Amino acid sequence: MKRIIRSVAKALWRMSWPARRPFVARLDARVSRLIAGTIEARLITSIAESSARLERIERTIDRADRAAAVMVEEMDVVLNGLTREVFRLQAQVERLQRGLGEAGRPDPNVLSILDGTSEDDNAHEEAVDRARVG
């Protein structure tokens, strides 16, 4: 019995296709429009938010680029000044060495260019002795 009813229902369903086709087409079009509208609305808001974020990121990158350029310029100025100062000090050391000459050349093991027989050494020893007493 169930088999007979099923076969009759299938036959009626197939025969009603020409009548169902316009309804199915309209239903399909309406569902497609609703889905497309929903997707479009969500995409537009997402695209707008993404665009705003991208603009903020671009502004931040531009500021970082400008800051890096300024820092590079400052470092260039500092290094140029440091280089000039090093050259100036080297020239001054060479003049001092030439002024001392070979006779007054300091001992390489001593950190001072003064010899150890000056009156300052006696004063230094007296200051050390006074510091020990106190």
Backbone as numpy.savetxt, mean C-alpha at the origin, in Angstrom:
# Nx Ny Nz CAx CAy CAz Cx Cy Cz
-58.67 -50.13 -13.58 -59.50 -48.95 -13.58 -58.61 -47.69 -13.58
-57.61 -47.72 -12.71 -56.71 -46.60 -12.62 -55.98 -46.41 -13.95
-55.64 -47.50 -14.57 -54.93 -47.46 -15.85 -55.81 -46.85 -16.94
-57.05 -47.14 -16.94 -57.97 -46.61 -17.95 -58.15 -45.10 -17.75
-58.33 -44.70 -16.51 -58.53 -43.28 -16.22 -57.28 -42.49 -16.60
-56.13 -43.07 -16.32 -54.88 -42.41 -16.64 -54.70 -42.25 -18.14
-55.01 -43.24 -18.89 -54.87 -43.16 -20.36 -55.87 -42.17 -20.95
-57.09 -42.11 -20.40 -58.09 -41.16 -20.88 -57.64 -39.73 -20.53
-57.12 -39.53 -19.33 -56.67 -38.20 -18.90 -55.50 -37.73 -19.78
-54.60 -38.63 -20.12 -53.47 -38.27 -20.98 -53.97 -37.87 -22.36
-54.94 -38.60 -22.87 -55.47 -38.30 -24.20 -56.16 -36.93 -24.19
-56.94 -36.66 -23.16 -57.61 -35.36 -23.07 -56.59 -34.23 -22.91
-55.55 -34.49 -22.16 -54.49 -33.48 -21.96 -53.81 -33.15 -23.27
-53.51 -34.17 -24.06 -52.86 -33.95 -25.37 -53.80 -33.23 -26.33
-55.07 -33.52 -26.25 -56.03 -32.90 -27.16 -56.27 -31.42 -26.79
-56.07 -31.08 -25.53 -56.32 -29.70 -25.10 -55.11 -28.79 -25.35
-54.03 -29.31 -25.92 -52.82 -28.50 -26.16 -53.10 -27.27 -27.01
-53.83 -27.34 -28.09 -54.08 -26.12 -28.87 -54.82 -25.06 -28.06
-55.69 -25.46 -27.15 -56.41 -24.49 -26.34 -55.53 -23.96 -25.20
-54.61 -24.78 -24.70 -53.74 -24.37 -23.59 -52.56 -23.52 -24.03
-52.15 -23.67 -25.27 -50.94 -23.00 -25.74 -50.96 -21.49 -25.52
-52.01 -20.72 -25.87 -51.98 -19.27 -25.64 -51.90 -18.92 -24.15
-52.57 -19.69 -23.31 -52.51 -19.43 -21.87 -51.11 -19.69 -21.31
-50.52 -20.76 -21.76 -49.16 -21.11 -21.30 -48.16 -20.06 -21.80
-48.32 -19.60 -23.02 -47.42 -18.58 -23.56 -47.55 -17.28 -22.77
-48.79 -16.85 -22.46 -48.98 -15.62 -21.68 -48.42 -15.78 -20.26
-48.67 -16.92 -19.64 -48.15 -17.18 -18.31 -46.61 -17.17 -18.31
-46.04 -17.82 -19.32 -44.59 -17.86 -19.43 -44.01 -16.45 -19.63
-44.66 -15.63 -20.47 -44.18 -14.26 -20.72 -44.28 -13.42 -19.45
-45.38 -13.57 -18.72 -45.54 -12.80 -17.48 -44.50 -13.18 -16.43
-44.27 -14.47 -16.27 -43.26 -14.93 -15.31 -41.88 -14.44 -15.73
-41.60 -14.49 -17.03 -40.29 -14.02 -17.52 -40.11 -12.53 -17.25
-41.17 -11.73 -17.48 -41.08 -10.29 -17.21 -40.87 -10.01 -15.73
-41.58 -10.71 -14.86 -41.42 -10.53 -13.42 -39.99 -10.88 -12.98
-39.50 -11.99 -13.47 -38.14 -12.40 -13.10 -37.12 -11.40 -13.64
-37.30 -10.99 -14.90 -36.36 -10.03 -15.50 -36.38 -8.70 -14.74
-37.55 -8.23 -14.37 -37.66 -6.98 -13.61 -36.98 -7.07 -12.26
-37.20 -8.18 -11.58 -36.57 -8.37 -10.26 -35.05 -8.42 -10.39
-34.58 -9.19 -11.36 -33.13 -9.30 -11.56 -32.54 -7.96 -11.96
-33.24 -7.26 -12.85 -32.76 -5.96 -13.32 -32.68 -4.96 -12.16
-33.71 -4.93 -11.31 -33.71 -4.00 -10.18 -32.56 -4.31 -9.22
-32.36 -5.59 -8.95 -31.26 -5.96 -8.05 -29.91 -5.66 -8.68
-29.77 -5.89 -9.97 -28.50 -5.62 -10.64 -28.20 -4.12 -10.68
-29.24 -3.33 -10.94 -29.02 -1.88 -11.01 -28.55 -1.35 -9.67
-29.18 -1.78 -8.58 -28.74 -1.31 -7.26 -27.34 -1.83 -6.95
-27.07 -3.08 -7.31 -25.73 -3.63 -7.07 -24.69 -2.90 -7.90
-25.01 -2.60 -9.14 -24.07 -1.88 -10.01 -23.84 -0.47 -9.48
-24.89 0.18 -9.01 -24.73 1.53 -8.47 -23.84 1.51 -7.22
-24.07 0.54 -6.32 -23.24 0.43 -5.13 -21.79 0.11 -5.50
-21.61 -0.79 -6.45 -20.26 -1.14 -6.88 -19.56 0.05 -7.52
-20.30 0.82 -8.28 -19.72 1.99 -8.92 -19.27 3.01 -7.88
-20.08 3.22 -6.86 -19.71 4.16 -5.79 -18.47 3.67 -5.05
-18.42 2.37 -4.76 -17.24 1.81 -4.08 -16.00 1.95 -4.96
-16.16 1.68 -6.24 -15.03 1.79 -7.16 -14.50 3.22 -7.23
-15.40 4.20 -7.23 -14.97 5.60 -7.25 -14.21 5.96 -5.97
-14.70 5.46 -4.81 -13.99 5.71 -3.55 -12.60 5.07 -3.57
-12.51 3.87 -4.09 -11.22 3.18 -4.18 -10.28 3.95 -5.09
-10.79 4.43 -6.22 -9.96 5.19 -7.16 -9.45 6.48 -6.52
-10.32 7.17 -5.75 -9.89 8.40 -5.07 -8.81 8.09 -4.04
-8.98 6.99 -3.31 -7.98 6.59 -2.32 -6.65 6.27 -2.98
-6.69 5.57 -4.09 -5.47 5.23 -4.82 -4.80 6.50 -5.35
-5.59 7.45 -5.84 -5.02 8.71 -6.32 -4.33 9.46 -5.19
-4.97 9.51 -4.01 -4.34 10.17 -2.86 -3.05 9.48 -2.47
-3.06 8.15 -2.48 -1.85 7.40 -2.13 -0.74 7.65 -3.15
-1.11 7.73 -4.43 -0.11 8.03 -5.47 0.50 9.41 -5.26
-0.34 10.40 -4.95 0.17 11.75 -4.72 1.08 11.78 -3.50
0.67 11.09 -2.43 1.49 11.05 -1.21 2.83 10.37 -1.49
2.81 9.31 -2.27 4.06 8.62 -2.60 4.95 9.51 -3.45
4.38 10.25 -4.37 5.18 11.15 -5.21 5.82 12.25 -4.36
5.06 12.79 -3.42 5.60 13.82 -2.53 6.73 13.23 -1.68
6.51 12.02 -1.18 7.52 11.38 -0.36 8.80 11.11 -1.16
8.65 10.71 -2.41 9.81 10.48 -3.27 10.58 11.78 -3.48
9.86 12.86 -3.73 10.53 14.15 -3.91 11.26 14.57 -2.65
10.63 14.40 -1.48 11.28 14.77 -0.22 12.52 13.92 0.03
12.41 12.62 -0.24 13.57 11.74 -0.06 14.69 12.13 -1.00
14.37 12.53 -2.21 15.38 12.96 -3.17 16.10 14.20 -2.66
15.36 15.15 -2.13 15.97 16.37 -1.59 16.86 16.03 -0.40
16.37 15.18 0.50 17.14 14.81 1.69 18.42 14.08 1.29
18.29 13.13 0.37 19.48 12.37 -0.05 20.48 13.26 -0.78
20.02 14.18 -1.58 20.93 15.11 -2.25 21.68 15.97 -1.22
20.96 16.46 -0.23 21.60 17.25 0.82 22.60 16.42 1.62
22.22 15.19 1.92 23.11 14.30 2.66 24.37 13.99 1.85
24.20 13.77 0.56 25.35 13.50 -0.30 26.28 14.71 -0.34
25.72 15.90 -0.49 26.54 17.11 -0.50 27.30 17.28 0.83
26.62 16.99 1.93 27.25 17.11 3.24 28.39 16.09 3.40
28.19 14.88 2.93 29.24 13.86 3.00 30.45 14.30 2.19
30.23 14.80 0.98 31.35 15.28 0.15 32.06 16.45 0.82
31.31 17.35 1.43 31.91 18.48 2.11 32.77 18.01 3.28
32.25 17.05 4.06 33.01 16.53 5.19 34.26 15.77 4.73
34.14 15.03 3.63 35.31 14.34 3.10 36.38 15.34 2.69
35.99 16.41 2.04 36.95 17.43 1.63 37.58 18.08 2.85
36.80 18.32 3.89 37.33 18.93 5.10 38.33 17.99 5.78
38.03 16.71 5.83 38.95 15.74 6.42 40.24 15.70 5.62
40.15 15.72 4.31 41.36 15.72 3.48 42.20 16.97 3.74
41.56 18.13 3.87 42.31 19.36 4.18 42.98 19.26 5.53
42.30 18.72 6.52 42.89 18.55 7.85 44.08 17.59 7.80
43.94 16.51 7.06 45.03 15.55 6.95 46.23 16.19 6.25
45.98 16.97 5.20 47.07 17.65 4.51 47.71 18.68 5.43
46.94 19.34 6.26 47.44 20.34 7.19 48.33 19.72 8.26
48.00 18.53 8.67 48.82 17.85 9.68 50.17 17.42 9.10
50.14 17.01 7.86 51.37 16.56 7.20 51.83 15.21 7.73
52.95 14.78 7.23 53.48 13.48 7.62 54.04 13.50 9.04
54.65 14.62 9.49 55.27 14.67 10.82 54.23 14.60 11.93
53.12 15.23 11.73 52.10 15.26 12.77 51.04 14.20 12.58
51.35 13.15 11.85 50.36 12.12 11.58 50.01 11.37 12.88
48.73 11.25 13.18 48.33 10.60 14.44 48.55 9.09 14.38
48.64 8.51 15.56 48.77 7.07 15.67 47.44 6.43 15.24
47.47 5.43 14.36 46.20 4.83 13.92 45.45 4.10 15.02
46.12 3.77 16.12 45.46 3.07 17.22 44.77 4.02 18.20
45.05 5.32 18.06 44.49 6.33 18.96 43.37 7.06 18.22
42.31 7.36 18.93 41.17 8.01 18.30 41.29 9.53 18.28
42.34 10.10 18.85 42.51 11.54 18.92 43.69 11.95 18.05
43.64 13.16 17.49 44.76 13.65 16.70 45.76 14.39 17.58
45.48 14.54 18.88 46.39 15.20 19.82 47.35 14.16 20.38
48.58 14.59 20.64 49.51 13.65 21.27 49.23 13.60 22.77
49.78 12.64 23.44 49.45 12.41 24.84 50.25 13.24 25.81
51.06 14.22 25.39 51.93 14.98 26.29 51.42 16.38 26.57
50.21 16.66 26.34 49.72 18.02 26.53 49.32 18.25 27.99
49.09 19.51 28.31 48.67 19.87 29.66 47.26 19.38 29.95
46.47 19.17 28.88 45.10 18.70 29.07 45.08 17.31 29.68
46.09 16.50 29.38 46.12 15.15 29.96 46.26 15.21 31.47
47.12 16.12 31.97 47.28 16.27 33.41 45.98 16.76 34.05
45.32 17.68 33.39 44.04 18.18 33.91 43.00 17.06 33.89
43.07 16.24 32.87 42.11 15.13 32.78 42.36 14.13 33.91
43.64 13.83 34.18 43.96 12.89 35.25 43.52 13.44 36.60
43.70 14.74 36.83 43.28 15.35 38.08 41.76 15.28 38.23
41.02 15.48 37.13 39.55 15.41 37.18 39.12 13.98 37.50
39.82 12.99 36.98 39.48 11.59 37.26 39.72 11.30 38.73
40.86 11.79 39.28 41.15 11.57 40.69 40.11 12.21 41.58
39.69 13.44 41.25 38.66 14.11 42.04 37.33 13.36 41.99
37.03 12.75 40.83 35.78 12.00 40.70 35.82 10.75 41.55
36.98 10.17 41.74 37.09 8.97 42.56 36.91 9.28 44.05
37.34 10.42 44.47 37.25 10.79 45.87 35.79 10.94 46.28
35.01 11.55 45.45 33.62 11.85 45.80 32.78 10.66 45.75
